[in-house]
Amino acid sequence: MGVHELGEWAATILPIALGSSVLTAVINQLVTRRKLSAETATIKADAADKIADTAVELIEPLKNQLKDLREEIKSLREQNREQEREIQALKTELKLYKSVYPPPTGKD
């Protein structure tokens, strides 16, 4: 093989090899981009699941606490109504007592 034949051979093979390398690099880039997109989507889905699970874990105790507080408010309102009725009854009794036993006038 002479220098001229070697040059022709290199001129034929070199563009094929370079073209093949470029094509491989492009294909690798596309595959890597798709893989990264899929991994990103998976990571986002996992993060969304974790956020949802955490929210459920946080919300459930708050719902229970809210229920307890509503029950306590209901109980306190009933106690307040009972005490208001008792106060009213005591006021009525005090008026009756004052009408039967008027306070001393101090002129004795």
Backbone as a ProteinNet text record, in pm:
[ID]
protein_1_A
[PRIMARY]
MGVHELGEWAATILPIALGSSVLTAVINQLVTRRKLSAETATIKADAADKIADTAVELIEPLKNQLKDLREEIKSLREQNREQEREIQALKTELKLYKSVYPPPTGKD
[TERTIARY]
85	0	90.5	68.3	150.2	91.4	166.6	124.3	-3.8	-11.3	-132.7	-253	-237.4	-347.5	-384	-282.2	-306.4	-383	-352.7	-422.8	-566.6	-589.2	-727.3	-805.2	-736.9	-802.5	-838.2	-747.8	-770.6	-880.1	-878.9	-980	-1117.7	-1125.9	-1253.4	-1295	-1205.5	-1236.2	-1254.2	-1171.6	-1175.2	-1311.6	-1372.9	-1505.8	-1611	-1596.8	-1692.6	-1678.4	-1553.8	-1528.3	-1575.6	-1544.5	-1587.3	-1739.6	-1798.1	-1944.5	-2009.4	-1950.6	-2002	-1991.3	-1880.2	-1861.2	-1961.9	-1982.7	-2080.3	-2219.7	-2252.9	-2383.6	-2401.9	-2299.3	-2304.7	-2323	-2252.4	-2264.2	-2405.7	-2463.4	-2599.2	-2699.9	-2685	-2776.4	-2762.5	-2638.3	-2616.4	-2680.1	-2668.7	-2727.7	-2879.7	-2941.9	-3086.7	-3131.4	-3059.5	-3092.8	-3075.2	-2966.1	-2940.1	-3047.6	-3087.4	-3190.7	-3321.9	-3359.9	-3483.8	-3474.5	-3358.8	-3339.2	-3349.4	-3286.9	-3293.9	-3437.5	-3510	-3649.8	-3732.5	-3709	-3782.2	-3744.5	-3615.2	-3571.4	-3628.9	-3631.8	-3688.5	-3836.7	-3907.7	-4050.5	-4071.4	-3986.3	-3995.8	-3967.4	-3865.6	-3830.8	-3945.2	-4003.6	-4116.6	-4236.2	-4263.4	-4375.9	-4350.9	-4227.7	-4193	-4207.2	-4160.9	-4171.5	-4318.6	-4400	-4543.2	-4607.9	-4570.4	-4622.4	-4582	-4456.3	-4408.3	-4480.1	-4501.8	-4573.6	-4716.1	-4780	-4918	-4923.5	-4829.8	-4826.2	-4803.5	-4712.2	-4683.9	-4806.5	-4874.4	-4994.7	-5100.6	-5118.7	-5216.7	-5176.5	-5047.5	-4998.9	-5020.5	-5007.3	-5025.5	-5172.5	-5252.1	-5393.1	-5473.6	-5447.2	-5527.4	-5525.8	-5408.9	-5410.4	-5482.1	-5467.7	-5535.6	-5687.1	-5732.3	-5876.5	-5927.4	-5850.4	-5889.2	-5890.5	-5790	-5783.3	-5900.7	-5934.1	-6047.3	-6177.5	-6194	-6312.6	-6321	-6208.1	-6204.4	-6238.2	-6182.5	-6207.9	-6354.4	-6413.5	-6555.8	-6642	-6606.9	-6681.1	-6665	-6543.5	-6518.2	-6596.9	-6600.7	-6678.2	-6825.5	-6875.8	-7016.5	-7044	-6954.5	-6969.4	-6961.8	-6867.4	-6852.8	-6973.4	-7028.4	-7149.2	-7266.2	-7279.5	-7387.1	-7365.1	-7241.6	-7211.5	-7244.2	-7210.3	-7238.2	-7388.2	-7467	-7613.3	-7666.8	-7615.8	-7659.6	-7624.4	-7505	-7463.1	-7545.3	-7576.5	-7661.7	-7800.7	-7855.2	-7986	-7977.6	-7868.6	-7850.6	-7836.4	-7760.4	-7745	-7880	-7957.6	-8089.9	-8179.2	-8174.7	-8254.9	-8210.1	-8079.2	-8028.2	-8067.9	-8066.5	-8110	-8257	-8337.7	-8480.3	-8498.2	-8424.8	-8432.9	-8388	-8281.1	-8232.3	-8336	-8403.6	-8508.8	-8622.7	-8659.1	-8764.4	-8721.5	-8597.4	-8545.6	-8546.8	-8502.1	-8499.1	-8639.7	-8736.2	-8872.8	-8930.9	-8890.8	-8938.3	-8857.9	-8730.1	-8641	-8569.2	-8629.7	-8565.7	-8441.2	-8342.3	-8220.3	-8253.2	-8178.3	-8202.6	-8175.8	-8253.8	-8241.5	-8140.8	-8100.7	-8003.8	-8068.5	-8202.8	-8271.1	-8314.1	-8265.2	-8306.4	-8255.9
-115.4	0	122.8	207.1	324	439	545.4	663.8	718	711.7	762.6	677.4	548	457.9	473.6	492.7	513.6	643.2	745.4	873.6	860.1	782.6	761.3	681.9	581.3	498.9	584.1	667.9	756	856.3	905.8	1002.5	938.5	809.9	739.8	700.6	645.8	592.8	705.4	806.8	913.9	982.6	1024.9	1086.3	989.2	860.6	761.3	748.4	739.8	725.4	849.2	966.9	1090.9	1103.8	1069.5	1075.2	977.9	861.5	760.2	809.8	873.4	926.9	1037	1123.5	1231.9	1174.3	1078.1	1014.4	945.9	878.3	813	916.3	1025.2	1130.8	1189.5	1211.1	1265.2	1167.4	1040.2	937.4	928.3	929.8	926.8	1046.9	1162.1	1284.5	1271	1220	1202.3	1101	990.3	886.9	941.1	1011.3	1068.9	1170.7	1253.7	1353.9	1285.8	1182.5	1110	1042.3	984.5	917.5	1019.1	1133.8	1238.7	1287.7	1301.6	1344.1	1242	1114.4	1008.3	1006.5	1021.3	1023.8	1145.6	1258.6	1380	1361.2	1301.6	1275.5	1181.3	1080.5	986.4	1057.2	1139.2	1213.7	1306.5	1375.5	1465	1387.2	1272.1	1189.9	1141.4	1098	1054.2	1169.3	1286.8	1403.6	1438.6	1431.8	1460.5	1359.4	1232.9	1130	1157.5	1194	1223.1	1344.6	1445.9	1565.4	1529	1448.9	1407	1324.8	1232.4	1151	1238	1332.6	1422.8	1507.1	1554.9	1635.1	1554.1	1430	1342.8	1322	1298.9	1279.1	1403.5	1520.3	1644.8	1679.9	1651.7	1691.2	1605.8	1478.8	1388.9	1431.5	1457.9	1504.6	1638.8	1725.2	1854.7	1837.5	1744.2	1716.7	1665.2	1576.6	1524.5	1634.6	1720.7	1831.3	1926.5	1953.8	2039.9	1979.9	1850.1	1781.5	1794.3	1770	1781.4	1923.9	2022.2	2161.5	2199.2	2149.4	2177	2115.6	1993.2	1929.1	2007.3	2055.7	2134.7	2265.6	2330.2	2454.6	2427.6	2319.2	2283	2264	2191.7	2167.1	2298	2384	2511.9	2602.1	2599.8	2679.6	2631	2499.3	2443.9	2482.4	2472.1	2513.6	2661.1	2742	2885.5	2911	2840	2855.9	2816.8	2706.1	2662	2766.4	2822.1	2923	3051.5	3088	3206.4	3183.8	3062.9	3031.6	3037.6	2984	2985.6	3128.4	3210.7	3351.6	3421.9	3397.6	3459.7	3414.6	3285.2	3233.8	3296.5	3311.5	3374.2	3521.4	3591.3	3731.3	3741.5	3651.2	3650.3	3620.7	3523.7	3488.3	3604.9	3675.4	3790.6	3902.4	3927.3	4029.8	3992.2	3864.7	3817.5	3833.3	3794.8	3807	3952.4	4044	4186.8	4241.8	4186.3	4234.2	4184.8	4067.1	4014.3	4071.9	4084.5	4136.4	4259.4	4370.8	4491.9	4524.6	4584.7	4619.2	4725.6	4725.3	4828	4966.8	5061.9	5199.3	5278.5	5231.6	5301.9	5403.3	5410.8	5508.1	5444.2	5332.8	5267.2	5335
0	0	0	-96.6	-108.8	-28.3	-27.6	46	-12.4	-142.7	-208.1	-171.3	-172.8	-137.2	10	94.6	238.2	259	187.5	197.6	154.2	44.2	-0.7	102.4	155.2	257.1	378.3	424.8	539.6	505.9	382.8	341.7	338.9	316.7	314.2	455.5	531.5	664.5	766.2	760.8	860.4	866	755.9	765.4	818.3	779.9	829.4	980.5	1028.3	1171.7	1246.4	1193.1	1258.3	1255.8	1142.3	1131.6	1228.2	1240.3	1332.4	1476	1510	1645.5	1675.4	1578.1	1596.9	1611.9	1527.2	1535.1	1670.9	1717.8	1848.8	1959.5	1949.6	2051.4	2052.4	1935.6	1925.1	1985	1949.9	2002.7	2154.3	2202.7	2348.7	2416.8	2354.7	2410.4	2419.2	2312.6	2312.1	2417.5	2424.6	2522.7	2664.2	2687.9	2820.2	2857.1	2762.4	2788.5	2825.7	2752.3	2782.3	2918.6	2947.2	3075.3	3189	3172.6	3274.6	3292.3	3182.9	3190.7	3267.6	3239.4	3309.2	3456.8	3487.3	3626.6	3699.5	3632.2	3690.7	3720.1	3627.5	3648.2	3766.2	3778.2	3889.9	4022.5	4023.6	4145.4	4184.5	4086.2	4115.2	4168.4	4110.3	4157	4299.2	4327.3	4463.1	4562.3	4521.8	4609.9	4635.9	4532.2	4548.2	4642.2	4629.5	4720.2	4864.1	4884.1	5020.2	5077.8	4995.9	5041.9	5080	4997.2	5026.7	5155	5171.9	5294.1	5417.6	5406.5	5518.5	5551.3	5448.2	5470.9	5543.8	5503.6	5570.6	5715.8	5738.6	5875.2	5960.8	5902.3	5976.9	5993.9	5894.2	5896.1	5992.7	6000	6085.1	6232	6291.1	6430.3	6445.8	6346.5	6353.5	6346.9	6264.1	6256.7	6391.1	6453.3	6584.6	6690.1	6685.4	6780.5	6759.4	6634.7	6604	6656.5	6638.6	6688.2	6840	6908.2	7053.9	7099.5	7030.4	7067.2	7044.9	6939.5	6915.3	7024.7	7067	7175.3	7305.1	7330.5	7451.1	7447	7332.3	7317.5	7344.4	7290.4	7312	7460.8	7528.1	7671.8	7750.1	7715.5	7785.7	7763.1	7644.5	7618	7703.9	7716.2	7799.1	7945.4	7993.5	8130.5	8150.3	8051.7	8059.1	8067.1	7985.8	7990.4	8127.5	8182.5	8315.5	8420.6	8413.6	8510.8	8495.9	8372.2	8351.4	8410.4	8393.4	8453.6	8605.9	8660	8805.3	8856.1	8786.2	8825.1	8822.6	8718.1	8708.1	8823.6	8856.6	8968	9099.6	9119.3	9241.4	9250.4	9137.1	9135.9	9175.7	9121.8	9154.6	9303	9352.7	9494.8	9581.8	9541.8	9617.2	9620.7	9509	9505.6	9601.6	9599.7	9688.6	9834.4	9863.4	9999.1	10043.7	9957.1	9992.5	10013.1	9939.5	9956.9	10090.3	10136.7	10264.4	10379.8	10362.6	10467.4	10412.1	10416.9	10365.9	10449.2	10384.8	10458.6	10563.3	10672.2	10775	10717	10762.5	10712.7	10792.1	10909.2	10991.2	11082.2	11090.8	11174.7	11307	11340.5	11464.4	11582.8
[MASK]
++++++++++++++++++++++++++++++++++++++++++++++++++++++++++++++++++++++++++++++++++++++++++++++++++++++++++++

